Amino acid sequence: MIYKATHHQVIYPFFQMYTRWKIWRNFHGVIITGEYHEKDLPILLITNHISWWDGFWADYINMKLFHRKFYFMMLEEQLLKHMFFNK
């Protein structure tokens, strides 16, 4: 089943702020290399799930580079355990 994602007016900005804080608190710096040219097309960012940092990195890259509303996919059984991710 697919659940419709919503962006809560308080929770979504809080997670963006929390992401910035976690990256700043745990790393001396972040360097994004390479080129990105905006084409006004949807973006699908695919990562290897190597740690619990994956979501933070994806959100951070989105905030710094893509500037799009951030969505992610997860297993339904995990979403049912953590429904706050639906916001």
C-alpha positions in Angstrom: 0.0 0.0 0.0 1.2 3.5 -0.7 0.7 6.2 1.9 0.4 9.8 0.9 3.2 11.9 2.3 2.4 15.3 3.8 4.7 18.1 4.8 3.7 19.4 8.2 4.3 23.1 8.6 6.2 22.5 11.9 7.7 19.0 11.6 9.2 19.4 8.1 11.2 22.6 8.9 12.2 21.0 12.3 13.7 18.0 10.5 15.6 20.3 8.1 17.0 22.3 11.0 17.8 19.0 12.8 19.6 17.7 9.7 21.8 20.9 9.5 22.6 20.6 13.2 23.5 16.9 13.1 25.8 17.4 10.1 27.4 20.5 11.7 27.8 18.7 15.1 29.3 15.5 13.8 31.5 16.6 10.9 34.2 19.3 10.5 32.9 20.2 7.1 31.1 19.0 4.0 32.4 19.4 0.5 30.1 18.7 -2.4 32.1 18.1 -5.6 31.0 17.8 -9.2 28.6 19.8 -11.3 24.9 20.0 -11.3 22.9 21.8 -13.9 19.2 22.6 -13.1 16.9 21.3 -15.8 13.6 21.7 -13.9 13.0 18.0 -13.9 12.2 15.7 -11.0 15.2 14.2 -9.2 15.6 10.7 -8.0 18.5 10.3 -5.6 19.5 6.7 -5.0 22.0 5.8 -2.3 23.4 2.6 -0.9 22.0 2.2 2.6 25.3 2.0 4.4 24.4 3.7 7.7 21.7 5.6 9.5 23.2 8.8 8.1 21.8 8.2 4.6 18.6 10.2 5.2 20.5 13.1 6.7 22.9 13.2 3.7 20.1 13.0 1.2 18.2 15.8 3.0 21.4 17.9 3.3 22.3 17.6 -0.4 18.7 18.5 -1.2 18.9 21.7 0.9 22.3 22.7 -0.4 22.0 21.7 -4.1 18.6 20.7 -5.4 16.3 23.0 -3.3 13.3 20.7 -3.8 10.6 19.4 -1.4 12.2 16.3 0.1 10.4 12.9 0.0 11.8 9.5 0.7 10.6 5.9 0.5 10.7 3.2 3.1 9.3 -0.2 3.9 5.7 -0.2 4.9 6.4 -2.2 8.0 9.0 0.3 9.2 6.6 3.2 8.4 3.9 1.7 10.5 6.3 1.6 13.4 7.4 5.2 12.8 4.4 7.0 11.5 6.0 10.4 12.2 8.1 9.8 9.0 4.8 10.3 7.1 5.0 14.0 7.9 
